[in-house]
Amino acid sequence: MYREIKPEKLSANLRSERSKLNITIEELSFRSGVNTNTLTGLSNGKNTGCTLSTLNKLAHALDVSIEELLY
């Protein structure tokens, strides 16, 4: 089954998961190895070009599944 990926959902989920862990974008960048500018764009919904590799790094750093980040 195909499900549309919505940037605003990824953005909201990233902010929510960071909030649960009480970590900043800088801390998530350190944990995931993803550039802070990329994270800022994703968190604001302005960067919609996210690779599977980036999603995997973020999911691992936040201890959630990729699906939890996207849907």
LUMROLUM-504061 format. One record per residue (C-alpha): residue in three letters; x, y, z. Coordinates in steps of 0.2 Angstrom, whole numbers. Example, Ala and Ser with C-alpha at 12.3 -4.5 7.8 and 13.67 -1.06 7.14 Angstrom:
BEGIN
<type: ALA&c1: 62&c2: -22&c3: 39>
<type: SER&c1: 68&c2: -5&c3: 36>
//
This chain:
BEGIN
<type: MET&c1: 0&c2: 0&c3: 0>
<type: TYR&c1: 6&c2: 17&c3: -5>
<type: ARG&c1: 6&c2: 31&c3: 8>
<type: GLU&c1: 10&c2: 49&c3: 4>
<type: ILE&c1: 24&c2: 57&c3: 14>
<type: LYS&c1: 20&c2: 74&c3: 20>
<type: PRO&c1: 34&c2: 85&c3: 25>
<type: GLU&c1: 23&c2: 94&c3: 38>
<type: LYS&c1: 20&c2: 77&c3: 47>
<type: LEU&c1: 39&c2: 73&c3: 47>
<type: SER&c1: 42&c2: 91&c3: 54>
<type: ALA&c1: 29&c2: 89&c3: 68>
<type: ASN&c1: 36&c2: 71&c3: 72>
<type: LEU&c1: 54&c2: 77&c3: 73>
<type: ARG&c1: 49&c2: 91&c3: 85>
<type: SER&c1: 38&c2: 80&c3: 95>
<type: GLU&c1: 52&c2: 66&c3: 97>
<type: ARG&c1: 65&c2: 79&c3: 101>
<type: SER&c1: 54&c2: 86&c3: 114>
<type: LYS&c1: 51&c2: 69&c3: 122>
<type: LEU&c1: 70&c2: 67&c3: 124>
<type: ASN&c1: 72&c2: 85&c3: 129>
<type: ILE&c1: 86&c2: 88&c3: 116>
<type: THR&c1: 90&c2: 102&c3: 105>
<type: ILE&c1: 93&c2: 102&c3: 86>
<type: GLU&c1: 112&c2: 103&c3: 90>
<type: GLU&c1: 111&c2: 87&c3: 101>
<type: LEU&c1: 101&c2: 78&c3: 88>
<type: SER&c1: 114&c2: 83&c3: 75>
<type: PHE&c1: 128&c2: 76&c3: 86>
<type: ARG&c1: 118&c2: 60&c3: 90>
<type: SER&c1: 113&c2: 57&c3: 72>
<type: GLY&c1: 127&c2: 64&c3: 61>
<type: VAL&c1: 115&c2: 74&c3: 52>
<type: ASN&c1: 119&c2: 93&c3: 48>
<type: THR&c1: 111&c2: 106&c3: 59>
<type: ASN&c1: 105&c2: 115&c3: 44>
<type: THR&c1: 97&c2: 100&c3: 37>
<type: LEU&c1: 88&c2: 97&c3: 53>
<type: THR&c1: 82&c2: 115&c3: 55>
<type: GLY&c1: 75&c2: 114&c3: 37>
<type: LEU&c1: 66&c2: 97&c3: 41>
<type: SER&c1: 60&c2: 103&c3: 58>
<type: ASN&c1: 53&c2: 119&c3: 50>
<type: GLY&c1: 45&c2: 109&c3: 35>
<type: LYS&c1: 56&c2: 119&c3: 23>
<type: ASN&c1: 68&c2: 105&c3: 18>
<type: THR&c1: 58&c2: 91&c3: 9>
<type: GLY&c1: 73&c2: 82&c3: 1>
<type: CYS&c1: 76&c2: 69&c3: 14>
<type: THR&c1: 85&c2: 53&c3: 10>
<type: LEU&c1: 82&c2: 36&c3: 17>
<type: SER&c1: 99&c2: 37&c3: 24>
<type: THR&c1: 95&c2: 53&c3: 34>
<type: LEU&c1: 78&c2: 46&c3: 40>
<type: ASN&c1: 87&c2: 30&c3: 46>
<type: LYS&c1: 100&c2: 41&c3: 55>
<type: LEU&c1: 87&c2: 51&c3: 63>
<type: ALA&c1: 76&c2: 37&c3: 68>
<type: HIS&c1: 91&c2: 28&c3: 76>
<type: ALA&c1: 96&c2: 43&c3: 86>
<type: LEU&c1: 78&c2: 46&c3: 92>
<type: ASP&c1: 75&c2: 27&c3: 95>
<type: VAL&c1: 60&c2: 27&c3: 84>
<type: SER&c1: 55&c2: 18&c3: 68>
<type: ILE&c1: 56&c2: 27&c3: 51>
<type: GLU&c1: 37&c2: 25&c3: 50>
<type: GLU&c1: 35&c2: 34&c3: 67>
<type: LEU&c1: 44&c2: 49&c3: 59>
<type: LEU&c1: 34&c2: 49&c3: 43>
<type: TYR&c1: 16&c2: 45&c3: 48>
//
